[in-house]
Amino acid sequence: MLARALEGYTLPADIALDPNRASFRAADHELMSTILVGEVHPPGADPFDVFTARVRVEGEKAEGPDAARACRLAFPT
């Protein structure tokens, strides 16, 4: 029931904390959000600053075509 309710649901911006759209894909219910590609480094002045993002990739662009997905969810009829 929950998976079906989340099909295509887009998280509100204040909850998603994502510069792009963060939503649940209808085909397999995967959360599609921005993927940060970068590097980890030792903390500096801020002890929580340990990652430098070099590239931001939208979730839909990072995922392959629909036919390549391994996860399939079928609801009983």
Gaussian input, Z-matrix of N, CA and C with variables (Angstrom, degrees):
# hf/3-21g

backbone

0 1
 N
 C     1     B1
 C     2     B2     1     A1
 N     3     B3     2     A2     1     D1
 C     4     B4     3     A3     2     D2
 C     5     B5     4     A4     3     D3
 N     6     B6     5     A5     4     D4
 C     7     B7     6     A6     5     D5
 C     8     B8     7     A7     6     D6
 N     9     B9     8     A8     7     D7
 C    10    B10     9     A9     8     D8
 C    11    B11    10    A10     9     D9
 N    12    B12    11    A11    10    D10
 C    13    B13    12    A12    11    D11
 C    14    B14    13    A13    12    D12
 N    15    B15    14    A14    13    D13
 C    16    B16    15    A15    14    D14
 C    17    B17    16    A16    15    D15
 N    18    B18    17    A17    16    D16
 C    19    B19    18    A18    17    D17
 C    20    B20    19    A19    18    D18
 N    21    B21    20    A20    19    D19
 C    22    B22    21    A21    20    D20
 C    23    B23    22    A22    21    D21
 N    24    B24    23    A23    22    D22
 C    25    B25    24    A24    23    D23
 C    26    B26    25    A25    24    D24
 N    27    B27    26    A26    25    D25
 C    28    B28    27    A27    26    D26
 C    29    B29    28    A28    27    D27
 N    30    B30    29    A29    28    D28
 C    31    B31    30    A30    29    D29
 C    32    B32    31    A31    30    D30
 N    33    B33    32    A32    31    D31
 C    34    B34    33    A33    32    D32
 C    35    B35    34    A34    33    D33
 N    36    B36    35    A35    34    D34
 C    37    B37    36    A36    35    D35
 C    38    B38    37    A37    36    D36
 N    39    B39    38    A38    37    D37
 C    40    B40    39    A39    38    D38
 C    41    B41    40    A40    39    D39
 N    42    B42    41    A41    40    D40
 C    43    B43    42    A42    41    D41
 C    44    B44    43    A43    42    D42
 N    45    B45    44    A44    43    D43
 C    46    B46    45    A45    44    D44
 C    47    B47    46    A46    45    D45
 N    48    B48    47    A47    46    D46
 C    49    B49    48    A48    47    D47
 C    50    B50    49    A49    48    D48
 N    51    B51    50    A50    49    D49
 C    52    B52    51    A51    50    D50
 C    53    B53    52    A52    51    D51
 N    54    B54    53    A53    52    D52
 C    55    B55    54    A54    53    D53
 C    56    B56    55    A55    54    D54
 N    57    B57    56    A56    55    D55
 C    58    B58    57    A57    56    D56
 C    59    B59    58    A58    57    D57
 N    60    B60    59    A59    58    D58
 C    61    B61    60    A60    59    D59
 C    62    B62    61    A61    60    D60
 N    63    B63    62    A62    61    D61
 C    64    B64    63    A63    62    D62
 C    65    B65    64    A64    63    D63
 N    66    B66    65    A65    64    D64
 C    67    B67    66    A66    65    D65
 C    68    B68    67    A67    66    D66
 N    69    B69    68    A68    67    D67
 C    70    B70    69    A69    68    D68
 C    71    B71    70    A70    69    D69
 N    72    B72    71    A71    70    D70
 C    73    B73    72    A72    71    D71
 C    74    B74    73    A73    72    D72
 N    75    B75    74    A74    73    D73
 C    76    B76    75    A75    74    D74
 C    77    B77    76    A76    75    D75
 N    78    B78    77    A77    76    D76
 C    79    B79    78    A78    77    D77
 C    80    B80    79    A79    78    D78
 N    81    B81    80    A80    79    D79
 C    82    B82    81    A81    80    D80
 C    83    B83    82    A82    81    D81
 N    84    B84    83    A83    82    D82
 C    85    B85    84    A84    83    D83
 C    86    B86    85    A85    84    D84
 N    87    B87    86    A86    85    D85
 C    88    B88    87    A87    86    D86
 C    89    B89    88    A88    87    D87
 N    90    B90    89    A89    88    D88
 C    91    B91    90    A90    89    D89
 C    92    B92    91    A91    90    D90
 N    93    B93    92    A92    91    D91
 C    94    B94    93    A93    92    D92
 C    95    B95    94    A94    93    D93
 N    96    B96    95    A95    94    D94
 C    97    B97    96    A96    95    D95
 C    98    B98    97    A97    96    D96
 N    99    B99    98    A98    97    D97
 C   100   B100    99    A99    98    D98
 C   101   B101   100   A100    99    D99
 N   102   B102   101   A101   100   D100
 C   103   B103   102   A102   101   D101
 C   104   B104   103   A103   102   D102
 N   105   B105   104   A104   103   D103
 C   106   B106   105   A105   104   D104
 C   107   B107   106   A106   105   D105
 N   108   B108   107   A107   106   D106
 C   109   B109   108   A108   107   D107
 C   110   B110   109   A109   108   D108
 N   111   B111   110   A110   109   D109
 C   112   B112   111   A111   110   D110
 C   113   B113   112   A112   111   D111
 N   114   B114   113   A113   112   D112
 C   115   B115   114   A114   113   D113
 C   116   B116   115   A115   114   D114
 N   117   B117   116   A116   115   D115
 C   118   B118   117   A117   116   D116
 C   119   B119   118   A118   117   D117
 N   120   B120   119   A119   118   D118
 C   121   B121   120   A120   119   D119
 C   122   B122   121   A121   120   D120
 N   123   B123   122   A122   121   D121
 C   124   B124   123   A123   122   D122
 C   125   B125   124   A124   123   D123
 N   126   B126   125   A125   124   D124
 C   127   B127   126   A126   125   D125
 C   128   B128   127   A127   126   D126
 N   129   B129   128   A128   127   D127
 C   130   B130   129   A129   128   D128
 C   131   B131   130   A130   129   D129
 N   132   B132   131   A131   130   D130
 C   133   B133   132   A132   131   D131
 C   134   B134   133   A133   132   D132
 N   135   B135   134   A134   133   D133
 C   136   B136   135   A135   134   D134
 C   137   B137   136   A136   135   D135
 N   138   B138   137   A137   136   D136
 C   139   B139   138   A138   137   D137
 C   140   B140   139   A139   138   D138
 N   141   B141   140   A140   139   D139
 C   142   B142   141   A141   140   D140
 C   143   B143   142   A142   141   D141
 N   144   B144   143   A143   142   D142
 C   145   B145   144   A144   143   D143
 C   146   B146   145   A145   144   D144
 N   147   B147   146   A146   145   D145
 C   148   B148   147   A147   146   D146
 C   149   B149   148   A148   147   D147
 N   150   B150   149   A149   148   D148
 C   151   B151   150   A150   149   D149
 C   152   B152   151   A151   150   D150
 N   153   B153   152   A152   151   D151
 C   154   B154   153   A153   152   D152
 C   155   B155   154   A154   153   D153
 N   156   B156   155   A155   154   D154
 C   157   B157   156   A156   155   D155
 C   158   B158   157   A157   156   D156
 N   159   B159   158   A158   157   D157
 C   160   B160   159   A159   158   D158
 C   161   B161   160   A160   159   D159
 N   162   B162   161   A161   160   D160
 C   163   B163   162   A162   161   D161
 C   164   B164   163   A163   162   D162
 N   165   B165   164   A164   163   D163
 C   166   B166   165   A165   164   D164
 C   167   B167   166   A166   165   D165
 N   168   B168   167   A167   166   D166
 C   169   B169   168   A168   167   D167
 C   170   B170   169   A169   168   D168
 N   171   B171   170   A170   169   D169
 C   172   B172   171   A171   170   D170
 C   173   B173   172   A172   171   D171
 N   174   B174   173   A173   172   D172
 C   175   B175   174   A174   173   D173
 C   176   B176   175   A175   174   D174
 N   177   B177   176   A176   175   D175
 C   178   B178   177   A177   176   D176
 C   179   B179   178   A178   177   D177
 N   180   B180   179   A179   178   D178
 C   181   B181   180   A180   179   D179
 C   182   B182   181   A181   180   D180
 N   183   B183   182   A182   181   D181
 C   184   B184   183   A183   182   D182
 C   185   B185   184   A184   183   D183
 N   186   B186   185   A185   184   D184
 C   187   B187   186   A186   185   D185
 C   188   B188   187   A187   186   D186
 N   189   B189   188   A188   187   D187
 C   190   B190   189   A189   188   D188
 C   191   B191   190   A190   189   D189
 N   192   B192   191   A191   190   D190
 C   193   B193   192   A192   191   D191
 C   194   B194   193   A193   192   D192
 N   195   B195   194   A194   193   D193
 C   196   B196   195   A195   194   D194
 C   197   B197   196   A196   195   D195
 N   198   B198   197   A197   196   D196
 C   199   B199   198   A198   197   D197
 C   200   B200   199   A199   198   D198
 N   201   B201   200   A200   199   D199
 C   202   B202   201   A201   200   D200
 C   203   B203   202   A202   201   D201
 N   204   B204   203   A203   202   D202
 C   205   B205   204   A204   203   D203
 C   206   B206   205   A205   204   D204
 N   207   B207   206   A206   205   D205
 C   208   B208   207   A207   206   D206
 C   209   B209   208   A208   207   D207
 N   210   B210   209   A209   208   D208
 C   211   B211   210   A210   209   D209
 C   212   B212   211   A211   210   D210
 N   213   B213   212   A212   211   D211
 C   214   B214   213   A213   212   D212
 C   215   B215   214   A214   213   D213
 N   216   B216   215   A215   214   D214
 C   217   B217   216   A216   215   D215
 C   218   B218   217   A217   216   D216
 N   219   B219   218   A218   217   D217
 C   220   B220   219   A219   218   D218
 C   221   B221   220   A220   219   D219
 N   222   B222   221   A221   220   D220
 C   223   B223   222   A222   221   D221
 C   224   B224   223   A223   222   D222
 N   225   B225   224   A224   223   D223
 C   226   B226   225   A225   224   D224
 C   227   B227   226   A226   225   D225
 N   228   B228   227   A227   226   D226
 C   229   B229   228   A228   227   D227
 C   230   B230   229   A229   228   D228

   B1=1.4392
   B2=1.5173
   B3=1.3298
   B4=1.4563
   B5=1.5255
   B6=1.3347
   B7=1.4657
   B8=1.5188
   B9=1.2947
   B10=1.4628
   B11=1.5281
   B12=1.3196
   B13=1.4647
   B14=1.5262
   B15=1.3259
   B16=1.4647
   B17=1.5291
   B18=1.3205
   B19=1.4664
   B20=1.5197
   B21=1.3258
   B22=1.4560
   B23=1.5210
   B24=1.3337
   B25=1.4655
   B26=1.5282
   B27=1.3245
   B28=1.4522
   B29=1.5226
   B30=1.3340
   B31=1.4589
   B32=1.5252
   B33=1.3311
   B34=1.4624
   B35=1.5320
   B36=1.3220
   B37=1.4676
   B38=1.5235
   B39=1.3305
   B40=1.4666
   B41=1.5287
   B42=1.3138
   B43=1.4628
   B44=1.5260
   B45=1.3170
   B46=1.4634
   B47=1.5240
   B48=1.3341
   B49=1.4666
   B50=1.5237
   B51=1.3130
   B52=1.4521
   B53=1.5264
   B54=1.3348
   B55=1.4606
   B56=1.5287
   B57=1.3205
   B58=1.4653
   B59=1.5257
   B60=1.2851
   B61=1.4587
   B62=1.5209
   B63=1.3053
   B64=1.4602
   B65=1.5246
   B66=1.3262
   B67=1.4611
   B68=1.5232
   B69=1.3193
   B70=1.4582
   B71=1.5245
   B72=1.3172
   B73=1.4557
   B74=1.5230
   B75=1.2978
   B76=1.4666
   B77=1.5285
   B78=1.3317
   B79=1.4676
   B80=1.5242
   B81=1.3350
   B82=1.4627
   B83=1.5298
   B84=1.3270
   B85=1.4607
   B86=1.5246
   B87=1.3270
   B88=1.4639
   B89=1.5261
   B90=1.3342
   B91=1.4581
   B92=1.5095
   B93=1.3037
   B94=1.4596
   B95=1.5211
   B96=1.3199
   B97=1.4610
   B98=1.5237
   B99=1.3053
   B100=1.4546
   B101=1.5236
   B102=1.3244
   B103=1.4585
   B104=1.5234
   B105=1.3254
   B106=1.4611
   B107=1.5190
   B108=1.3209
   B109=1.4616
   B110=1.5197
   B111=1.3214
   B112=1.4572
   B113=1.4997
   B114=1.3198
   B115=1.4569
   B116=1.5154
   B117=1.3174
   B118=1.4593
   B119=1.5261
   B120=1.3337
   B121=1.4571
   B122=1.5236
   B123=1.3255
   B124=1.4677
   B125=1.5274
   B126=1.3109
   B127=1.4633
   B128=1.5309
   B129=1.3314
   B130=1.4628
   B131=1.5122
   B132=1.3217
   B133=1.4628
   B134=1.5239
   B135=1.3138
   B136=1.4638
   B137=1.5287
   B138=1.3157
   B139=1.4721
   B140=1.5236
   B141=1.3279
   B142=1.4605
   B143=1.5254
   B144=1.3187
   B145=1.4636
   B146=1.5198
   B147=1.3131
   B148=1.4639
   B149=1.5309
   B150=1.3388
   B151=1.4615
   B152=1.5167
   B153=1.3260
   B154=1.4598
   B155=1.5182
   B156=1.3120
   B157=1.4608
   B158=1.5274
   B159=1.3152
   B160=1.4673
   B161=1.5244
   B162=1.3260
   B163=1.4611
   B164=1.5181
   B165=1.3175
   B166=1.4639
   B167=1.5259
   B168=1.3270
   B169=1.4590
   B170=1.5150
   B171=1.3325
   B172=1.4656
   B173=1.5282
   B174=1.3162
   B175=1.4607
   B176=1.5155
   B177=1.3159
   B178=1.4676
   B179=1.5256
   B180=1.3336
   B181=1.4647
   B182=1.5228
   B183=1.3140
   B184=1.4621
   B185=1.5204
   B186=1.3085
   B187=1.4645
   B188=1.5230
   B189=1.3108
   B190=1.4602
   B191=1.5165
   B192=1.3239
   B193=1.4653
   B194=1.5280
   B195=1.3194
   B196=1.4661
   B197=1.5256
   B198=1.3160
   B199=1.4585
   B200=1.5342
   B201=1.3265
   B202=1.4687
   B203=1.5281
   B204=1.3129
   B205=1.4649
   B206=1.5178
   B207=1.3172
   B208=1.4577
   B209=1.5278
   B210=1.3150
   B211=1.4608
   B212=1.5250
   B213=1.2837
   B214=1.4714
   B215=1.5232
   B216=1.2852
   B217=1.4480
   B218=1.5113
   B219=1.3013
   B220=1.4624
   B221=1.5315
   B222=1.2979
   B223=1.4583
   B224=1.5256
   B225=1.3282
   B226=1.4620
   B227=1.5330
   B228=1.2891
   B229=1.4861
   B230=1.4964
   A1=111.11
   A2=117.21
   A3=120.15
   A4=110.62
   A5=117.35
   A6=120.59
   A7=110.56
   A8=117.27
   A9=120.73
   A10=110.91
   A11=117.15
   A12=121.07
   A13=111.39
   A14=117.43
   A15=120.83
   A16=113.96
   A17=118.68
   A18=121.58
   A19=110.34
   A20=115.88
   A21=120.71
   A22=115.39
   A23=118.19
   A24=121.22
   A25=110.53
   A26=116.64
   A27=122.24
   A28=108.75
   A29=115.58
   A30=120.26
   A31=110.06
   A32=118.04
   A33=120.43
   A34=109.57
   A35=117.33
   A36=122.16
   A37=112.86
   A38=118.02
   A39=119.70
   A40=112.93
   A41=117.75
   A42=121.81
   A43=110.04
   A44=117.26
   A45=121.44
   A46=111.78
   A47=117.58
   A48=121.71
   A49=110.31
   A50=115.68
   A51=122.88
   A52=107.96
   A53=118.43
   A54=119.08
   A55=112.58
   A56=116.55
   A57=121.39
   A58=108.48
   A59=115.67
   A60=121.29
   A61=110.17
   A62=118.32
   A63=123.41
   A64=107.25
   A65=115.57
   A66=118.91
   A67=110.51
   A68=115.21
   A69=122.11
   A70=108.33
   A71=116.24
   A72=120.83
   A73=109.43
   A74=116.41
   A75=121.24
   A76=112.50
   A77=118.05
   A78=120.60
   A79=112.89
   A80=117.33
   A81=119.17
   A82=113.30
   A83=117.16
   A84=123.72
   A85=113.65
   A86=116.72
   A87=121.41
   A88=109.24
   A89=116.63
   A90=120.72
   A91=108.29
   A92=117.23
   A93=123.13
   A94=108.17
   A95=115.96
   A96=121.48
   A97=108.61
   A98=116.45
   A99=121.70
   A100=110.78
   A101=115.64
   A102=122.17
   A103=107.19
   A104=116.06
   A105=121.15
   A106=109.17
   A107=116.52
   A108=122.41
   A109=106.71
   A110=116.50
   A111=119.01
   A112=111.80
   A113=114.54
   A114=119.40
   A115=111.44
   A116=114.68
   A117=122.48
   A118=107.60
   A119=115.90
   A120=121.00
   A121=109.40
   A122=117.58
   A123=120.16
   A124=110.41
   A125=117.66
   A126=119.83
   A127=111.23
   A128=114.90
   A129=120.79
   A130=108.99
   A131=116.20
   A132=121.19
   A133=110.98
   A134=116.86
   A135=122.09
   A136=108.14
   A137=119.56
   A138=120.64
   A139=114.08
   A140=117.32
   A141=120.70
   A142=112.29
   A143=117.78
   A144=122.04
   A145=108.76
   A146=116.71
   A147=121.69
   A148=112.95
   A149=117.81
   A150=120.98
   A151=109.17
   A152=116.40
   A153=121.46
   A154=107.72
   A155=116.20
   A156=121.17
   A157=108.81
   A158=116.23
   A159=121.63
   A160=111.06
   A161=115.95
   A162=121.14
   A163=108.68
   A164=116.31
   A165=121.77
   A166=107.22
   A167=115.40
   A168=120.99
   A169=108.51
   A170=116.36
   A171=119.64
   A172=108.83
   A173=116.04
   A174=121.51
   A175=113.94
   A176=117.48
   A177=120.94
   A178=111.56
   A179=117.39
   A180=120.26
   A181=111.53
   A182=117.89
   A183=121.82
   A184=111.68
   A185=116.20
   A186=121.63
   A187=109.64
   A188=117.04
   A189=121.78
   A190=111.67
   A191=116.78
   A192=120.51
   A193=111.86
   A194=115.65
   A195=120.96
   A196=112.60
   A197=118.14
   A198=121.48
   A199=112.16
   A200=117.89
   A201=121.23
   A202=112.92
   A203=118.08
   A204=120.35
   A205=111.46
   A206=115.66
   A207=120.32
   A208=111.09
   A209=117.06
   A210=120.95
   A211=110.93
   A212=115.94
   A213=121.77
   A214=107.26
   A215=115.71
   A216=120.26
   A217=108.34
   A218=115.91
   A219=120.70
   A220=107.62
   A221=115.66
   A222=120.50
   A223=109.42
   A224=117.26
   A225=119.62
   A226=110.61
   A227=115.07
   A228=118.42
   A229=111.11
   D1=-45.32
   D2=-178.60
   D3=-64.91
   D4=-44.01
   D5=179.51
   D6=-59.49
   D7=-42.79
   D8=179.70
   D9=-65.67
   D10=-37.40
   D11=179.53
   D12=-68.12
   D13=-29.04
   D14=-178.13
   D15=-86.10
   D16=-6.93
   D17=-178.96
   D18=-54.28
   D19=117.75
   D20=176.77
   D21=75.37
   D22=2.75
   D23=-177.64
   D24=-70.53
   D25=130.83
   D26=176.61
   D27=-102.18
   D28=128.00
   D29=179.31
   D30=-69.33
   D31=141.08
   D32=174.50
   D33=-61.41
   D34=148.91
   D35=-175.33
   D36=-57.05
   D37=-38.10
   D38=-178.15
   D39=-71.53
   D40=-17.25
   D41=176.93
   D42=-97.34
   D43=-39.30
   D44=-177.19
   D45=-67.02
   D46=-32.77
   D47=-176.42
   D48=48.95
   D49=46.12
   D50=-174.96
   D51=-134.25
   D52=132.46
   D53=179.54
   D54=-68.05
   D55=-20.60
   D56=177.65
   D57=-108.04
   D58=-175.89
   D59=179.09
   D60=-73.71
   D61=133.78
   D62=174.11
   D63=-117.53
   D64=115.94
   D65=-176.42
   D66=-144.87
   D67=164.96
   D68=176.90
   D69=-92.64
   D70=121.82
   D71=-178.69
   D72=-69.45
   D73=136.36
   D74=-176.12
   D75=-67.79
   D76=-34.49
   D77=-173.99
   D78=-66.36
   D79=-41.55
   D80=-175.77
   D81=-134.89
   D82=5.81
   D83=174.60
   D84=65.56
   D85=21.87
   D86=177.67
   D87=-79.21
   D88=139.03
   D89=176.31
   D90=-75.14
   D91=118.55
   D92=179.91
   D93=-100.94
   D94=104.80
   D95=179.46
   D96=-132.48
   D97=170.30
   D98=-178.33
   D99=-64.17
   D100=135.59
   D101=177.69
   D102=-103.02
   D103=127.50
   D104=178.70
   D105=-95.09
   D106=123.86
   D107=178.59
   D108=-110.25
   D109=125.56
   D110=-177.52
   D111=-172.85
   D112=-146.45
   D113=-176.87
   D114=-141.65
   D115=150.24
   D116=177.64
   D117=-91.03
   D118=141.98
   D119=177.80
   D120=-142.20
   D121=162.39
   D122=177.55
   D123=-62.71
   D124=148.56
   D125=179.89
   D126=-64.85
   D127=148.07
   D128=176.43
   D129=-104.10
   D130=-128.36
   D131=179.59
   D132=-63.46
   D133=-35.64
   D134=178.23
   D135=-97.52
   D136=116.44
   D137=-177.39
   D138=-64.58
   D139=-14.57
   D140=179.37
   D141=-95.28
   D142=-5.51
   D143=179.81
   D144=-88.16
   D145=86.71
   D146=-176.02
   D147=-124.46
   D148=8.33
   D149=-176.87
   D150=-141.18
   D151=133.30
   D152=174.86
   D153=-113.21
   D154=117.54
   D155=178.42
   D156=-82.90
   D157=125.15
   D158=179.10
   D159=-98.09
   D160=-35.55
   D161=-177.65
   D162=-140.32
   D163=140.69
   D164=173.07
   D165=-112.61
   D166=123.32
   D167=-178.26
   D168=-115.12
   D169=125.79
   D170=177.31
   D171=-64.51
   D172=140.73
   D173=-176.34
   D174=-54.07
   D175=-41.88
   D176=-179.18
   D177=-65.21
   D178=-31.92
   D179=179.58
   D180=-78.15
   D181=-27.65
   D182=-179.92
   D183=-76.72
   D184=-29.62
   D185=-178.44
   D186=-80.11
   D187=145.78
   D188=178.39
   D189=-73.69
   D190=-174.58
   D191=179.31
   D192=-64.69
   D193=160.77
   D194=-178.21
   D195=-53.09
   D196=-40.72
   D197=-176.00
   D198=-67.97
   D199=-20.67
   D200=-176.66
   D201=-86.04
   D202=-6.30
   D203=-177.75
   D204=-70.49
   D205=135.26
   D206=179.54
   D207=-84.59
   D208=-29.92
   D209=-175.29
   D210=-85.00
   D211=128.07
   D212=175.74
   D213=-132.02
   D214=135.83
   D215=178.31
   D216=-121.70
   D217=119.13
   D218=179.04
   D219=-115.14
   D220=129.36
   D221=178.04
   D222=-88.66
   D223=142.98
   D224=176.88
   D225=-64.44
   D226=148.77
   D227=179.46
   D228=-100.52

